[in-house]
Amino acid sequence: MKENQHDMNRREFLRRLGLGMGSAVALMAMEPLNVLAQKEKGKGADNRMTYRVQHGSGEQISLLGFGMMRLPNNQEQVNELVDYAIEHGVNYFDTAPMYMGGQSEVLMGNALSRHPREKYFVATKMSNQNRRTWAFEESKSMYERSMEKLKVDYIDYYLLHSIGGGMDSLKGRFLDNGVLDFLLKEREAGRIKHLGFSYHGDVRDFDWLLDHNDEYHWDFVQIQMNFLDWRHASMRGGRRSDADAEYLYDKLDKLGIQCVIMEPLRGGAFGRMAQELTDQLKAVRPDDSTARWAFRWVGSYPNVLTTLSGMNRMDHLEENVKTFSPLEACTEAENKLLADIADQMSGFPTIPCTTCEYCMPCPYGVDIPGNFAYYNEAVNNHILPLPDKSAADYADRKQAFTDGFKKALPDQQKWAYQCQDCEVCLSKCPQQIRIPNQLARIVETLRGPRK
């Protein structure tokens, strides 16, 4: 274990700054101290990026992190995105072996290796969800291949990927096979600088790993956190999870373990909010997108180390860089507004898909995220749920849903009708959505209610 790596926990960090242990609201109000002052980096760039200090190492991490799950499959385009990000102060880049079938690590490694190593921090994962990779040698080979593809001789932030499949999975993937012991030794040797895990699903796994923190000394944990999931946890396995983001964040905060945030936009759902909800935000800040609201909300929390955003277009990257350069923390009134909107959104019968595409490809060609995205859009636009068949507007709303569905998914081979209920997708979904059941709901909606 690296000496003194965990000595400066959050309490000590705040004490040294002279802030004391006031409430989160009070900390947010002290933005210049809570969020690191911007540093002038980059050559010729107007870099006003907001940074956070990694407690153990003192590294300065950009509060905007570059999530590289879905990159353009074109090296030149990826290079342009990475160059712009680094020039404007982004220095945290996140990938995984399973992203883009392994191509993400290759594209990211080629792009980043063109820059000085001290300009960026690499995050990747042990993506051994497939039972075949539970064997120690297979997992070890995955770790070594990541270094080769990323063109690095050490990994800054390494994660056990997608914890939450239950204790049998946790033991099989990391504990009984010696993989976690190996990774702890790699951290001790300096080939892994910071070791953590990403969490989806069963909160008992999350609690168990943190309850054993004295043994493992987690440097960081990646969680799903946004203003909707803060107190309205996603539907998991057909029931409401008790592991809302507030619970996850608070437990990590108490332990002094910093958070890396995924799904701050809830898979783009905030960009497809019902119009009356968007109007409430526009009334307060007319020029701000819903994405900017969501990023500001996440970044206002002091125990967040970085916030991942999947950016495969230059316009998205430019907008996000502006949001964090510097970040303007949400006010108490804005936090209340977002909490009210979350309460309203929680009543909408949407499917909690974040379009991560872990479920893809479907053996039968169904575009699972595409089907769910349009269904949710129809809910937000109040086309769904359909009223009783005897209602005056039933026919018009059913036709609007059908027309919109055909426009969103013109290839009928990708429609929910093609689902054969094979359940291959079920174990892959980090949100634990009962995918065949939800696809059947779409089919039933297209056909109309049974008589």
BELTA-V789029 format. One record per helix or strand of 3 or more residues. SS is the DSSP state (hx for helix, st for strand). FROM is the first residue (numbers start at 1). LEN is the number of residues. Records with the same first field share a line. If there is no record, write none. Layout:
BEGIN
SS = FROM-LEN ; FROM-LEN
END
This chain:
BEGIN
hx = 10-8 ; 24-6 ; 31-4 ; 75-13 ; 99-14 ; 117-3 ; 131-4 ; 136-15 ; 167-9 ; 179-11 ; 203-9 ; 213-4 ; 245-11 ; 269-4 ; 275-10 ; 290-10 ; 314-10 ; 332-15 ; 368-13 ; 394-15 ; 412-3 ; 416-3 ; 426-3 ; 435-13
st = 51-3 ; 60-3 ; 64-4 ; 92-3 ; 121-6 ; 155-9 ; 192-8 ; 220-5 ; 258-5 ; 304-7
END
